[in-house]
């Protein structure tokens, strides 16, 4: 994945990953693979992983909060 940011960007873009739950093996592997991504480890992107705790309402509330907080991107996994 290539990422280019304007040179005037004061803060890295914020990416939120809204996961339905973190207990499934696939989701654990997927979220664990996000953390060492070069864009994250270099600080080019700020990543926050949200655990919906297998609750549609919790996940919906987390997504709404990311929208209110003006995250630059939201990854949604249900």
NORBELFEN-V36743 format. One record per residue. N is the residue number from 1. SS is DSSP state (hx for helix, st for strand, lp for the rest). PHI is phi in degrees with one decimal (999 if undefined). BURIAL is b if it has 9 or more other ideal C-beta (glycine too) atoms within 8 Angstrom, else e. Layout:
n=N ss=SS phi=PHI burial=BURIAL
n=N ss=SS phi=PHI burial=BURIAL
//
This chain:
n=1 ss=lp phi=999 burial=e
n=2 ss=lp phi=-92.5 burial=e
n=3 ss=lp phi=-133.9 burial=e
n=4 ss=lp phi=-124.5 burial=e
n=5 ss=lp phi=-118.7 burial=e
n=6 ss=lp phi=-61.8 burial=e
n=7 ss=lp phi=-65.1 burial=e
n=8 ss=lp phi=-89.9 burial=e
n=9 ss=lp phi=-64.9 burial=e
n=10 ss=lp phi=-77.8 burial=e
n=11 ss=lp phi=-125.2 burial=e
n=12 ss=lp phi=-69.0 burial=b
n=13 ss=st phi=-62.0 burial=b
n=14 ss=st phi=-99.2 burial=b
n=15 ss=st phi=-118.5 burial=b
n=16 ss=st phi=-109.3 burial=b
n=17 ss=st phi=-108.8 burial=b
n=18 ss=st phi=-94.6 burial=b
n=19 ss=st phi=-102.8 burial=b
n=20 ss=lp phi=-62.7 burial=b
n=21 ss=lp phi=-170.7 burial=b
n=22 ss=lp phi=-105.7 burial=b
n=23 ss=lp phi=-89.7 burial=e
n=24 ss=lp phi=-69.2 burial=e
n=25 ss=hx phi=-58.6 burial=e
n=26 ss=hx phi=-59.3 burial=e
n=27 ss=hx phi=-67.4 burial=b
n=28 ss=hx phi=-62.7 burial=b
n=29 ss=hx phi=-64.8 burial=e
n=30 ss=hx phi=-62.8 burial=b
n=31 ss=hx phi=-68.8 burial=b
n=32 ss=hx phi=-66.2 burial=e
n=33 ss=hx phi=-75.1 burial=e
n=34 ss=hx phi=-70.0 burial=b
n=35 ss=hx phi=-59.3 burial=b
n=36 ss=lp phi=-86.3 burial=e
n=37 ss=lp phi=-56.8 burial=b
n=38 ss=hx phi=-54.6 burial=e
n=39 ss=hx phi=-66.2 burial=b
n=40 ss=hx phi=-78.2 burial=b
n=41 ss=hx phi=-67.9 burial=e
n=42 ss=lp phi=-81.1 burial=e
n=43 ss=lp phi=86.1 burial=e
n=44 ss=lp phi=-69.2 burial=b
n=45 ss=st phi=-135.6 burial=b
n=46 ss=st phi=-99.4 burial=b
n=47 ss=st phi=-109.3 burial=b
n=48 ss=st phi=-126.3 burial=b
n=49 ss=st phi=-103.7 burial=b
n=50 ss=st phi=-106.1 burial=b
n=51 ss=st phi=-100.0 burial=e
n=52 ss=lp phi=-75.5 burial=b
n=53 ss=lp phi=53.0 burial=e
n=54 ss=lp phi=58.9 burial=e
n=55 ss=lp phi=-123.4 burial=e
n=56 ss=hx phi=-59.5 burial=e
n=57 ss=hx phi=-66.0 burial=e
n=58 ss=hx phi=-61.7 burial=b
n=59 ss=hx phi=-63.2 burial=b
n=60 ss=hx phi=-61.6 burial=e
n=61 ss=hx phi=-63.5 burial=e
n=62 ss=hx phi=-65.9 burial=b
n=63 ss=hx phi=-65.1 burial=b
n=64 ss=hx phi=-60.1 burial=e
n=65 ss=hx phi=-66.1 burial=e
n=66 ss=hx phi=-63.6 burial=b
n=67 ss=hx phi=-65.8 burial=b
n=68 ss=hx phi=-60.6 burial=e
n=69 ss=lp phi=-80.6 burial=e
n=70 ss=lp phi=61.4 burial=e
n=71 ss=lp phi=-60.1 burial=b
n=72 ss=lp phi=-78.9 burial=e
n=73 ss=st phi=-151.7 burial=e
n=74 ss=st phi=-129.0 burial=b
n=75 ss=st phi=-101.4 burial=e
n=76 ss=st phi=-115.5 burial=e
n=77 ss=st phi=-126.3 burial=b
n=78 ss=lp phi=-120.9 burial=e
//
